[in-house]
Amino acid sequence: MAEGKIIQGPIIHCVDPYSLTVIQNGFVIVDDEGKATNNTRSTARFQIAAVGDAADLHTAKKKFNFAREDLITLGKTQLLLPGLIDTHIHAPQYPNAGLGYDKPLLEWLDNYTYKLEKQYRDQELCKRVFDAVVRKTLDHGTTTACYFGSLFRDSTLVLASSVTRYGQRAFVGKINMTKLAPEDYIETAEKSIEDTLEFVKEVMDIGNPLIQPIITPRFALSVDMELMKKLGAIAKEQNLHIQTHISENKDEVKMVHELYDNKSYADVYNEANLLTPKTVLAHGIYLSEDEMKLLSKTGTSISHCPESNVNLGSGICDVRKLKNHGITLGLGTDVAGGASPSIITAMRSAISASTNLSFADENSKPLTYIDVFYLATLGGAKALALDDQIGNFQVGKSFDAIIVDLDVKSSSADYLSTDLTPQELLQNFC
């Protein structure tokens, strides 16, 4: 007989885009064996079997013949929230967090990033850094992350092992890069394809349903069209996700136009068959109207990385404009362009960036805490095409959640208020 877990207390999630569902005193029933529902969307062991108001808990429990029930009752300063989702993070760059923000993107890559990343031939360094970044993101409530690894297959496989060890859900990608980097940190096109295919197989062989390989050309300047087309074909043949960068920096965008016969950045990726409903592109600050329409048409998502955009002097992304074009959006820390591995920081940075944007444009409406909470949960799940499995507490999905307590003695903030509503507690959190 199955065993069940019941969490009772304040519950907040997003059922619909950019809106909150708040259950002041609710419950979530979790089936430990994943057999209590007939919903086949999730194959996870821990599935959500029922959600509702606490007044209906007794009736709900009767529907399940659990051999044992564990009850967790939340306190008045605690919230049950969906796990946070980081849609763009560079694991090898974590030691550089906070460094080099006096340089624009391309200079920063040359002076800081590549010098660090090429050190990841060292397996001990890999394990030390990757264990640290996975632990740290989990400490900040990130239960799902979309990781860029390094150029090296063996190194990036260590990242997949770290994710497995600590139980995080993740996409892990071996970078493809044949140019615009130091000679000792590039690969041939043939080696790039060979190692990508082998890496995909090795990650699949781990047998962990929480981890998936992801096709990862660094950006359009790091590879050529022929290689991108081959990577697009691999993604299509093996039904894989794709991640890369787009329109982060004005100089970068100009170089793409010059290199690819004045094509737009999005058109370059589209020609390579890299724009799909399983593709997430980081940044998207300088997209044209036609590019936004193309991304919407192809179902391609954008990872909004507000802290990195400012730290590297790249610009401020107009999130509402992307949203109004029907583009799916999530949030990314973009470590180490972003100094913090916390999606909570990314939420706050997104609000600040949008507020700053509104100072220069009176028609620009700043993001709210509800908007950024959506981006960090269900929005992120949609951006990674995982919204059939995670992102909120709908019945049949995996129970992917965090309990947030706003009154913890060892925390960096003091809870001095009384009788805050769950929604006010969420505002404190965001």
Phi, psi and chi 1 to 4 in degrees:
 res  aa     phi    psi   chi1   chi2   chi3   chi4
   1 MET       -  146.9  -63.7  174.5   65.5      -
   2 ALA   -73.7  155.8      -      -      -      -
   3 GLU  -109.7  148.3  -64.5 -176.4   -3.9      -
   4 GLY  -124.9  155.0      -      -      -      -
   5 LYS  -124.8  138.1 -171.8 -178.1  -59.5  -65.8
   6 ILE  -122.7  126.5  -59.0  169.6      -      -
   7 ILE  -111.5  124.1  -60.5   89.5      -      -
   8 GLN  -122.5  133.9 -178.9  177.0  -20.9      -
   9 GLY   149.5 -161.9      -      -      -      -
  10 PRO   -68.5  130.1  -18.8   32.1      -      -
  11 ILE  -128.4  131.6  -60.6  168.6      -      -
  12 ILE  -132.8  131.8  -59.2 -179.6      -      -
  13 HIS  -156.3  176.1   64.0  148.4      -      -
  14 CYS  -112.3  116.4  -62.0      -      -      -
  15 VAL   -87.1  -37.0  175.2      -      -      -
  16 ASP  -117.8  156.1  -61.9  -50.8      -      -
  17 PRO   -58.7  135.2  -26.7   35.9      -      -
  18 TYR    57.8   32.9  -58.1   97.2      -      -
  19 SER  -146.4  151.7   65.8      -      -      -
  20 LEU  -100.0  144.7  -73.8 -176.6      -      -
  21 THR  -113.5  118.6  -65.5      -      -      -
  22 VAL  -116.4  124.3 -179.4      -      -      -
  23 ILE  -111.6  107.4  -51.3  176.7      -      -
  24 GLN   -56.9  -45.2  -58.4  -73.9  -22.7      -
  25 ASN  -139.2   94.7 -177.2   22.2      -      -
  26 GLY  -122.5 -170.5      -      -      -      -
  27 PHE  -145.7  152.3   69.0   85.5      -      -
  28 VAL  -128.0  125.5  174.6      -      -      -
  29 ILE   -99.5  127.1  -62.5  177.4      -      -
  30 VAL  -113.6  127.8 -178.5      -      -      -
  31 ASP   -89.8  112.5  174.9   13.2      -      -
  32 ASP   -63.7  -25.7  -75.3    2.9      -      -
  33 GLU  -100.0   -6.2  -60.0  -61.1  -34.4      -
  34 GLY    68.5   30.0      -      -      -      -
  35 LYS  -120.1   -0.5  -61.9  175.9 -178.6  177.3
  36 ALA   -79.2  -16.4      -      -      -      -
  37 THR  -120.0  161.1   73.0      -      -      -
  38 ASN   -94.5    4.5  -66.5  -39.3      -      -
  39 ASN   -72.6  125.0 -165.6  -46.0      -      -
  40 THR  -100.1    8.4   58.9      -      -      -
  41 ARG   -65.2  -34.1  -68.9  178.8  -60.6  175.8
  42 SER  -115.8  134.5  172.7      -      -      -
  43 THR  -103.2    9.6   58.1      -      -      -
  44 ALA   -72.2  154.9      -      -      -      -
  45 ARG   -66.0  -43.4  176.7 -176.4  168.0 -165.2
  46 PHE   -95.7  101.4  -62.2   98.8      -      -
  47 GLN  -111.6  148.8  -79.1 -170.5   25.9      -
  48 ILE   -77.3  119.4  -61.8  169.3      -      -
  49 ALA   -97.2  -29.8      -      -      -      -
  50 ALA  -162.5  149.5      -      -      -      -
  51 VAL  -140.9  140.3 -179.7      -      -      -
  52 GLY   178.1 -169.3      -      -      -      -
  53 ASP   -80.3  144.6 -169.2  -86.1      -      -
  54 ALA   -57.1  -28.3      -      -      -      -
  55 ALA   -63.3  -21.4      -      -      -      -
  56 ASP  -102.2    7.1  -58.5  -41.3      -      -
  57 LEU   -63.5  -44.6  176.5   57.0      -      -
  58 HIS   -58.6  -43.9 -178.5   70.0      -      -
  59 THR   -65.9  -40.3  -58.6      -      -      -
  60 ALA   -64.0  -39.3      -      -      -      -
  61 LYS   -63.9  -29.0  -73.6 -163.5  -63.3 -177.6
  62 LYS   -64.1  -22.0  -70.3 -178.2  178.8  179.3
  63 LYS   -74.4  -14.2  -62.2  178.5 -178.5  178.5
  64 PHE  -120.2  134.4  -50.5  102.2      -      -
  65 ASN  -100.3   62.9 -170.4   24.6      -      -
  66 PHE   -72.0  138.4  -68.6  130.2      -      -
  67 ALA   -69.6  -29.9      -      -      -      -
  68 ARG  -152.3  147.9 -167.9 -179.1   63.9  143.1
  69 GLU  -127.8  130.4  -62.7  172.4   -6.5      -
  70 ASP  -105.3  127.8  -68.8  -31.0      -      -
  71 LEU  -109.8  128.3  175.1   64.3      -      -
  72 ILE  -114.4  120.0  -61.9  173.1      -      -
  73 THR  -107.9  123.8  -57.6      -      -      -
  74 LEU   -82.3  148.8  -56.5 -175.2      -      -
  75 GLY   -83.5  177.5      -      -      -      -
  76 LYS   -71.9  -15.9   66.3  176.8 -175.4  178.2
  77 THR  -104.7   12.2   62.3      -      -      -
  78 GLN  -110.8  151.3  -66.1  179.8  -44.8      -
  79 LEU  -133.5  144.6  -60.6  170.5      -      -
  80 LEU   -99.0  118.7 -178.6   68.3      -      -
  81 LEU  -126.1  155.7  -52.1  175.6      -      -
  82 PRO   -63.1  151.0  -19.7   31.8      -      -
  83 GLY   -58.7  145.4      -      -      -      -
  84 LEU   -80.8  151.5  -54.6 -179.1      -      -
  85 ILE  -126.2  122.1  -60.7  170.6      -      -
  86 ASP  -101.1  110.2 -171.2  -18.1      -      -
  87 THR   -88.9    1.9   58.2      -      -      -
  88 HIS  -162.7  110.5 -175.1   68.6      -      -
  89 ILE  -151.8  137.0  177.6  170.2      -      -
  90 HIS  -100.7  100.5  -66.4  -99.8      -      -
  91 ALA   -59.5  -42.8      -      -      -      -
  92 PRO   -65.7  -20.2  -20.0   32.9      -      -
  93 GLN   -83.6   -4.5  -65.3  179.2   20.6      -
  94 TYR   -53.2  -40.1 -175.4   42.9      -      -
  95 PRO   -62.3  -19.1  -24.5   35.6      -      -
  96 ASN   -91.5    3.3  -86.3   -2.7      -      -
  97 ALA   -55.6  123.1      -      -      -      -
  98 GLY    95.5   -5.0      -      -      -      -
  99 LEU  -100.8  143.5  -63.4  179.9      -      -
 100 GLY    81.0   20.2      -      -      -      -
 101 TYR   -80.8    7.8  -60.7  152.1      -      -
 102 ASP   -90.2    2.5   57.0  -26.1      -      -
 103 LYS  -116.3  143.3  -56.2  -73.6 -174.2 -175.4
 104 PRO   -72.8  170.3   25.9  -32.8      -      -
 105 LEU   -47.0  -59.3  172.0   66.4      -      -
 106 LEU   -66.4  -36.7  -61.7  177.6      -      -
 107 GLU   -69.1  -38.1  -69.1 -178.1   36.6      -
 108 TRP   -61.5  -42.4  177.8   77.4      -      -
 109 LEU   -59.9  -45.6  -71.1  171.7      -      -
 110 ASP   -69.3  -41.8  -72.1  -24.3      -      -
 111 ASN   -85.7  -23.9  -73.9  -84.9      -      -
 112 TYR  -126.5  -54.8  -69.4   92.1      -      -
 113 THR   -67.7  -54.2  -56.6      -      -      -
 114 TYR   -64.8  -34.3  -64.2  146.2      -      -
 115 LYS   -62.0  -35.4  -70.8  179.3  179.8  179.1
 116 LEU   -77.7  -49.8  171.9   62.9      -      -
 117 GLU   -61.0  -33.1  -73.8 -169.8   11.0      -
 118 LYS   -72.9   -8.1   65.6 -176.6 -178.3 -179.2
 119 GLN   -76.9   -7.5  -63.1  177.9   32.1      -
 120 TYR   -81.4   17.8  -76.7   87.5      -      -
 121 ARG   -70.5  -22.1  -69.8 -176.0  176.7   90.1
 122 ASP   -78.2  109.3 -177.9  -18.0      -      -
 123 GLN   -66.2  -31.7  -63.9  -69.8  -69.2      -
 124 GLU   -67.7  -40.1  -73.1  -58.3  -44.5      -
 125 LEU   -61.7  -43.6  175.2   66.4      -      -
 126 CYS   -54.8  -52.3  -66.4      -      -      -
 127 LYS   -63.3  -42.2 -174.4  177.4 -174.6  -56.2
 128 ARG   -64.5  -46.9 -173.7  166.4   70.6 -108.2
 129 VAL   -71.9  -45.2  172.2      -      -      -
 130 PHE   -69.5  -38.4  -64.0  156.0      -      -
 131 ASP   -59.6  -41.6  -82.0   -0.1      -      -
 132 ALA   -65.6  -44.7      -      -      -      -
 133 VAL   -70.5  -35.7   72.1      -      -      -
 134 VAL   -67.3  -44.9  172.7      -      -      -
 135 ARG   -60.7  -43.5  -72.9 -162.2  -51.0  -95.0
 136 LYS   -67.3  -41.5 -172.4   62.5   70.1  173.5
 137 THR   -65.0  -39.4   52.7      -      -      -
 138 LEU   -63.5  -39.2  -76.6  167.3      -      -
 139 ASP   -57.7  -30.8  -74.1  -12.9      -      -
 140 HIS   -93.8   13.3  -73.0  -74.4      -      -
 141 GLY    89.0    7.1      -      -      -      -
 142 THR   -83.0  103.1  -59.5      -      -      -
 143 THR   -91.0  -14.2   58.1      -      -      -
 144 THR  -136.0  132.9  -60.1      -      -      -
 145 ALA  -138.3  145.9      -      -      -      -
 146 CYS  -110.5  102.5 -167.0      -      -      -
 147 TYR   -98.2  134.1  -71.4  111.0      -      -
 148 PHE   -82.9  130.5  -89.4   59.5      -      -
 149 GLY   -93.8 -146.9      -      -      -      -
 150 SER  -106.7 -175.3   77.4      -      -      -
 151 LEU   -68.4  -26.2 -176.2   72.9      -      -
 152 PHE   -89.0  129.4  -48.5  121.7      -      -
 153 ARG   -61.1  -49.2 -169.6 -172.4   85.5 -130.1
 154 ASP   -62.3  -38.9  -69.7  -12.4      -      -
 155 SER   -61.8  -46.8  160.2      -      -      -
 156 THR   -70.6  -26.3  -52.0      -      -      -
 157 LEU   -67.8  -31.7 -164.1   61.8      -      -
 158 VAL   -63.0  -38.0  173.6      -      -      -
 159 LEU   -61.0  -43.5  174.4   56.7      -      -
 160 ALA   -61.4  -35.8      -      -      -      -
 161 SER   -68.3  -39.0  -63.5      -      -      -
 162 SER   -63.7  -42.3  -65.5      -      -      -
 163 VAL   -60.9  -43.1  170.0      -      -      -
 164 THR   -61.8  -43.8  -62.7      -      -      -
 165 ARG   -61.4  -37.3 -176.7  158.3   43.0 -106.9
 166 TYR  -100.8   -0.1  -66.9  103.6      -      -
 167 GLY    79.8   21.0      -      -      -      -
 168 GLN   -84.3  149.9 -167.8  174.9   49.6      -
 169 ARG   -85.7  136.4 -174.5 -172.4  -53.2  -89.5
 170 ALA  -159.7  152.8      -      -      -      -
 171 PHE  -101.9  136.6  -68.7   96.3      -      -
 172 VAL  -129.7  126.9  178.9      -      -      -
 173 GLY  -124.9  132.5      -      -      -      -
 174 LYS   -79.9  125.2 -172.3 -148.3   89.5   67.8
 175 ILE   -67.4  142.3  -72.9  172.0      -      -
 176 ASN  -106.0  124.9  -55.3   99.4      -      -
 177 MET  -158.2  115.9 -174.3  163.5   58.9      -
 178 THR  -114.1   -3.3   59.5      -      -      -
 179 LYS  -162.1  176.9   56.5 -177.0  179.6  175.9
 180 LEU    57.3   41.7 -157.9   69.5      -      -
 181 ALA  -157.6  167.0      -      -      -      -
 182 PRO   -55.4  149.9  -25.7   35.3      -      -
 183 GLU   -58.4  -30.2  -73.8  -62.9  -42.2      -
 184 ASP   -91.0   11.5   55.8   -9.3      -      -
 185 TYR  -136.4   42.6 -165.3   54.0      -      -
 186 ILE  -135.6  169.5   56.2  174.5      -      -
 187 GLU  -133.9  162.3   59.0 -167.4   -9.1      -
 188 THR   -77.1  160.4   64.7      -      -      -
 189 ALA   -61.1  -39.6      -      -      -      -
 190 GLU   -64.1  -45.3  -66.1   76.1   12.8      -
 191 LYS   -65.0  -36.3  179.5   68.7  168.8  171.3
 192 SER   -60.4  -47.2 -173.0      -      -      -
 193 ILE   -67.5  -44.8  -66.4  -61.8      -      -
 194 GLU   -58.9  -48.0  176.9 -174.0  -28.6      -
 195 ASP   -69.6  -33.7  -81.8    1.8      -      -
 196 THR   -63.5  -47.2  -64.7      -      -      -
 197 LEU   -61.6  -42.3  -71.3  169.4      -      -
 198 GLU   -67.7  -40.1 -174.7   62.3   26.2      -
 199 PHE   -62.9  -44.4  176.7   75.2      -      -
 200 VAL   -57.0  -45.4  168.1      -      -      -
 201 LYS   -63.9  -42.7 -179.6 -179.7 -177.4  -59.1
 202 GLU   -64.7  -39.3  -71.9  170.9  -29.1      -
 203 VAL   -67.5  -42.9  173.8      -      -      -
 204 MET   -60.0  -37.7  -64.9  -63.9 -164.8      -
 205 ASP   -69.0  -18.3  -73.5  -14.0      -      -
 206 ILE   -59.3  -32.5  -66.9  173.8      -      -
 207 GLY    75.2   24.2      -      -      -      -
 208 ASN  -102.3  113.0 -179.2   -6.8      -      -
 209 PRO   -65.9  -13.2   23.9  -33.5      -      -
 210 LEU   -83.0  -12.9  -64.4 -179.4      -      -
 211 ILE  -116.9  132.4  -56.9  175.6      -      -
 212 GLN  -129.8  142.6  -63.1 -176.8   49.3      -
 213 PRO   -73.8  154.3   28.2  -33.5      -      -
 214 ILE  -139.5  134.9 -177.0  167.7      -      -
 215 ILE   -69.8  130.3  -61.4  -60.1      -      -
 216 THR  -138.7   69.2  -50.6      -      -      -
 217 PRO   -66.4  132.4   23.8  -31.3      -      -
 218 ARG   -58.5  -57.7 -172.0  167.6 -152.9  127.9
 219 PHE  -166.3  175.0   63.3  145.9      -      -
 220 ALA   -63.1  -21.6      -      -      -      -
 221 LEU   -84.0  -13.1  -63.1  176.8      -      -
 222 SER   -92.3  -11.3  -62.6      -      -      -
 223 VAL  -141.8  168.6  -70.9      -      -      -
 224 ASP  -106.6  174.4   60.5   21.9      -      -
 225 MET   -62.1  -40.4 -179.7   58.8   72.5      -
 226 GLU   -60.8  -44.8 -177.3  179.6   -0.3      -
 227 LEU   -66.4  -42.0  179.1   54.1      -      -
 228 MET   -60.4  -40.3  -76.6 -167.1  -72.3      -
 229 LYS   -63.2  -39.5  -74.3 -177.0  175.4  179.8
 230 LYS   -66.5  -38.2  -70.5  179.5  179.1  178.5
 231 LEU   -66.9  -39.7  -66.3  170.9      -      -
 232 GLY   -61.4  -37.7      -      -      -      -
 233 ALA   -67.6  -39.4      -      -      -      -
 234 ILE   -62.1  -45.0  -68.1  170.9      -      -
 235 ALA   -60.0  -41.8      -      -      -      -
 236 LYS   -68.5  -45.8 -177.2  176.5 -178.8  179.8
 237 GLU   -64.0  -36.2  -70.4  164.3    5.5      -
 238 GLN  -106.5    8.6  -59.1 -159.5   36.6      -
 239 ASN    55.5   50.4 -166.1   27.2      -      -
 240 LEU  -103.0  156.9  -59.9  174.5      -      -
 241 HIS   -77.1  162.8  -72.7   64.7      -      -
 242 ILE  -133.5  140.4  -61.0  167.5      -      -
 243 GLN  -137.8  144.4   64.0  176.9  -14.3      -
 244 THR  -165.7 -169.1 -172.6      -      -      -
 245 HIS  -112.5  156.1  -58.7   82.2      -      -
 246 ILE  -150.9  135.5 -168.5  169.3      -      -
 247 SER    46.4   55.6  -63.6      -      -      -
 248 GLU   -90.7  -33.3  178.4  177.9   -0.4      -
 249 ASN  -142.4  140.7  169.5  -76.3      -      -
 250 LYS   -60.5  -41.1  -71.9 -178.2  178.5  178.9
 251 ASP   -64.5  -39.6  -70.6  -21.6      -      -
 252 GLU   -61.3  -46.5  165.3 -148.2   13.2      -
 253 VAL   -61.2  -43.2  172.3      -      -      -
 254 LYS   -61.0  -42.3 -178.8 -179.4  177.1 -178.1
 255 MET   -65.8  -37.0  -70.4  173.3   67.7      -
 256 VAL   -63.1  -44.9  169.4      -      -      -
 257 HIS   -59.0  -43.6  -71.7  171.7      -      -
 258 GLU   -68.4  -39.1  -67.5  171.2  -10.2      -
 259 LEU   -73.2  -33.1 -177.7   62.5      -      -
 260 TYR  -112.9   44.8  -69.4   97.4      -      -
 261 ASP    55.0   42.3  -60.7  -36.6      -      -
 262 ASN    67.0   17.9 -147.9   34.4      -      -
 263 LYS   -72.4  153.4  -68.5 -174.4  177.5   73.0
 264 SER   -71.9  159.1   75.6      -      -      -
 265 TYR   -56.7  -47.3 -144.8  142.8      -      -
 266 ALA   -65.6  -37.5      -      -      -      -
 267 ASP   -63.7  -36.2  -80.3  -26.3      -      -
 268 VAL   -59.9  -48.9  170.1      -      -      -
 269 TYR   -66.5  -36.6  -73.8  146.7      -      -
 270 ASN   -65.7  -40.0 -166.2   45.0      -      -
 271 GLU   -61.6  -31.4 -176.8  177.8  -25.1      -
 272 ALA   -86.4    2.9      -      -      -      -
 273 ASN    62.3   36.6  -61.3  -47.4      -      -
 274 LEU   -99.6   -7.0  -67.1  177.3      -      -
 275 LEU   -94.2  109.5  -59.5 -175.0      -      -
 276 THR  -142.5  169.3   77.7      -      -      -
 277 PRO   -66.3   -7.9  -24.6   36.2      -      -
 278 LYS  -109.7   21.1  -72.2 -170.5  170.4 -174.6
 279 THR  -108.5  134.1  -62.2      -      -      -
 280 VAL  -122.8  126.5   58.0      -      -      -
 281 LEU  -110.3  129.3  -54.2  175.3      -      -
 282 ALA   -83.1  137.3      -      -      -      -
 283 HIS    91.5  -88.3  -55.7  -70.0      -      -
 284 GLY    66.1   37.6      -      -      -      -
 285 ILE   -72.8  -40.2  -58.7  172.6      -      -
 286 TYR  -112.9   37.0  -61.0  107.4      -      -
 287 LEU   -73.2  138.7  -64.0  170.0      -      -
 288 SER   -80.2  170.4   67.9      -      -      -
 289 GLU   -58.0  -45.0  -71.4  -70.2  -41.9      -
 290 ASP   -64.1  -37.4  -73.8  -17.4      -      -
 291 GLU   -66.6  -41.7  -73.3 -179.6  -63.1      -
 292 MET   -63.2  -39.6  -73.3 -174.6  -80.8      -
 293 LYS   -64.0  -38.4  -70.2  176.0 -177.5  177.1
 294 LEU   -66.6  -42.9  177.3   58.4      -      -
 295 LEU   -63.6  -41.1  -63.5 -171.9      -      -
 296 SER   -63.2  -44.0  179.0      -      -      -
 297 LYS   -62.7  -38.5  179.5 -179.3  177.7 -179.2
 298 THR   -87.3   -5.6   56.5      -      -      -
 299 GLY    75.9   17.1      -      -      -      -
 300 THR   -76.7  140.7  -58.6      -      -      -
 301 SER  -102.2  161.3  -59.5      -      -      -
 302 ILE  -118.9  134.1  -70.1  -72.4      -      -
 303 SER   -95.4  112.6  174.6      -      -      -
 304 HIS   -81.4  122.3  176.4   41.9      -      -
 305 CYS  -120.5   73.5  -54.5      -      -      -
 306 PRO   -64.5  -38.2   24.3  -35.1      -      -
 307 GLU   -68.2  -45.8 -172.3 -176.5   18.8      -
 308 SER   -63.0  -41.6  171.7      -      -      -
 309 ASN   -55.4  -38.4  -67.9  -15.7      -      -
 310 VAL   -81.8  -44.5  171.4      -      -      -
 311 ASN   -56.6  -39.8  -74.1  -13.0      -      -
 312 LEU   -94.6    9.8  -63.7  178.1      -      -
 313 GLY    63.9   28.4      -      -      -      -
 314 SER   -77.7  -40.4  -62.0      -      -      -
 315 GLY   144.5 -174.6      -      -      -      -
 316 ILE  -119.1  123.9  -61.8  178.4      -      -
 317 CYS   -79.3  132.7 -178.7      -      -      -
 318 ASP   -86.5   89.3 -169.9  -20.6      -      -
 319 VAL   -62.6  -40.4  173.1      -      -      -
 320 ARG   -65.1  -34.0  -69.4 -154.2 -178.0  -84.9
 321 LYS   -64.6  -42.6 -177.5 -177.1  -71.9 -174.4
 322 LEU   -62.4  -45.1  -63.0  177.2      -      -
 323 LYS   -59.1  -42.9  172.9 -178.8  174.4  -71.3
 324 ASN   -67.3  -18.9  -69.1  -20.3      -      -
 325 HIS   -89.7    5.8  -81.7   79.0      -      -
 326 GLY    79.8   20.2      -      -      -      -
 327 ILE   -87.2  133.0  -64.4  172.0      -      -
 328 THR   -74.6  136.5  -59.5      -      -      -
 329 LEU  -129.5  142.1  -70.4  144.4      -      -
 330 GLY  -130.2 -178.2      -      -      -      -
 331 LEU  -112.1  146.2  -83.9 -179.4      -      -
 332 GLY  -133.1  145.3      -      -      -      -
 333 THR   -79.0  -30.0   58.2      -      -      -
 334 ASP    50.5   39.5 -166.0   24.2      -      -
 335 VAL   -54.5  131.2  167.5      -      -      -
 336 ALA  -105.1    8.2      -      -      -      -
 337 GLY   -59.7  -39.8      -      -      -      -
 338 GLY   -86.3  137.2      -      -      -      -
 339 ALA   -78.6  -20.1      -      -      -      -
 340 SER  -115.2  137.5  171.3      -      -      -
 341 PRO   -83.3   12.9   32.8  -35.0      -      -
 342 SER  -100.3  124.8  169.6      -      -      -
 343 ILE   -68.5  -22.9  -79.5  -67.8      -      -
 344 ILE   -62.0  -43.8  -56.5  165.8      -      -
 345 THR   -62.4  -40.1  -61.5      -      -      -
 346 ALA   -62.7  -37.7      -      -      -      -
 347 MET   -60.8  -47.1  -74.6 -167.5  -80.2      -
 348 ARG   -66.5  -38.7  -65.9  167.1 -179.2  166.9
 349 SER   -64.9  -35.3  -65.4      -      -      -
 350 ALA   -64.7  -40.4      -      -      -      -
 351 ILE   -65.0  -46.1  -68.0  174.0      -      -
 352 SER   -61.9  -44.5  -65.4      -      -      -
 353 ALA   -61.9  -43.5      -      -      -      -
 354 SER   -68.9  -32.8   67.3      -      -      -
 355 THR   -66.9  -43.7  -59.4      -      -      -
 356 ASN   -61.5  -37.6  -72.6  -29.2      -      -
 357 LEU   -63.1  -35.9 -167.1   64.8      -      -
 358 SER   -70.0  -22.1   72.8      -      -      -
 359 PHE   -64.8  -33.7  -65.2  151.8      -      -
 360 ALA   -91.8  -14.9      -      -      -      -
 361 ASP  -136.7  105.8 -179.3    0.4      -      -
 362 GLU   -66.6  -15.4   62.6 -178.7   16.3      -
 363 ASN   -89.6   -3.8  -64.8  -43.8      -      -
 364 SER   -88.4  125.1  179.4      -      -      -
 365 LYS   -99.7  122.6 -178.6 -178.1  176.8 -176.5
 366 PRO   -60.9  153.5  -22.3   32.9      -      -
 367 LEU   -71.4  152.7  -61.7  175.4      -      -
 368 THR  -107.1  171.6   67.7      -      -      -
 369 TYR   -62.5  -29.6   77.0   95.6      -      -
 370 ILE   -67.6  -42.6  -64.4  174.2      -      -
 371 ASP   -59.9  -48.5  -64.7  -34.8      -      -
 372 VAL   -74.0  -30.4  -61.8      -      -      -
 373 PHE   -63.9  -41.5  177.2   69.9      -      -
 374 TYR   -59.8  -47.6  166.3   76.8      -      -
 375 LEU   -60.0  -34.5  -67.0  175.4      -      -
 376 ALA   -81.8   -8.9      -      -      -      -
 377 THR  -124.6  -94.0   54.9      -      -      -
 378 LEU   -65.2  -35.8 -176.1   58.7      -      -
 379 GLY   -61.0  -45.0      -      -      -      -
 380 GLY   -62.1  -40.0      -      -      -      -
 381 ALA   -63.1  -42.0      -      -      -      -
 382 LYS   -66.0  -39.8  -73.0  179.3  177.3  -68.6
 383 ALA   -61.6  -32.2      -      -      -      -
 384 LEU   -98.2   11.7  -62.2  179.1      -      -
 385 ALA    53.5   41.2      -      -      -      -
 386 LEU  -118.4   10.1  -70.7  175.8      -      -
 387 ASP   -71.3   -7.4   53.7  -56.1      -      -
 388 ASP   -82.6   -7.3   61.0  -24.0      -      -
 389 GLN  -119.2  -38.4  -59.0  175.6   50.3      -
 390 ILE  -140.9 -179.0   60.4  171.4      -      -
 391 GLY   112.0  -25.0      -      -      -      -
 392 ASN  -159.1 -169.8   59.5   20.4      -      -
 393 PHE  -107.3   37.5  -63.1  123.5      -      -
 394 GLN   -71.9  142.4  -71.1 -174.7  -38.2      -
 395 VAL   -58.6  135.8  171.2      -      -      -
 396 GLY    98.3  -18.9      -      -      -      -
 397 LYS   -79.9  165.9  -70.3 -170.9  179.2 -175.7
 398 SER   -67.0  144.0  -61.2      -      -      -
 399 PHE   -81.6   94.2 -177.8   64.6      -      -
 400 ASP  -118.6  102.7 -173.2  -47.6      -      -
 401 ALA  -150.2  162.8      -      -      -      -
 402 ILE  -132.0  149.2   56.8  174.9      -      -
 403 ILE  -105.0  121.8  -66.5  174.5      -      -
 404 VAL  -106.1  128.9  172.5      -      -      -
 405 ASP  -117.5  119.1 -166.9  -20.4      -      -
 406 LEU   -84.1   -1.4  -82.6  -62.6      -      -
 407 ASP  -127.7   76.7 -173.0   17.5      -      -
 408 VAL  -122.8  126.8  177.2      -      -      -
 409 LYS   -60.3  -34.5  -69.4 -178.3  179.7  178.9
 410 SER   -87.1    3.1   60.1      -      -      -
 411 SER   -77.8  169.9   75.4      -      -      -
 412 SER   -81.9   -5.8   59.7      -      -      -
 413 ALA  -127.9  153.4      -      -      -      -
 414 ASP  -104.7  134.1  -67.0  -48.0      -      -
 415 TYR   -93.5  107.9  177.1   80.0      -      -
 416 LEU  -117.2   -1.9  -57.6  173.6      -      -
 417 SER   -86.4  170.2  -56.8      -      -      -
 418 THR  -132.4  146.5   57.7      -      -      -
 419 ASP    58.1   39.1  -61.2  -35.8      -      -
 420 LEU   -74.8  143.6  -68.5 -176.5      -      -
 421 THR   -74.4  161.3   66.4      -      -      -
 422 PRO   -53.7  -39.5  -29.5   37.0      -      -
 423 GLN   -67.4  -35.3 -157.5  159.3  -27.5      -
 424 GLU   -69.8  -36.2  -70.6  170.5  -28.6      -
 425 LEU   -62.0  -39.2  -70.0  174.2      -      -
 426 LEU   -63.3  -39.2 -178.5   65.7      -      -
 427 GLN   -62.4  -39.0  -69.1 -178.0   64.0      -
 428 ASN   -60.2  -41.1  -78.9  161.8      -      -
 429 PHE   -67.9  -41.9  177.9   66.0      -      -
 430 CYS   -81.5      -  -66.4      -      -      -
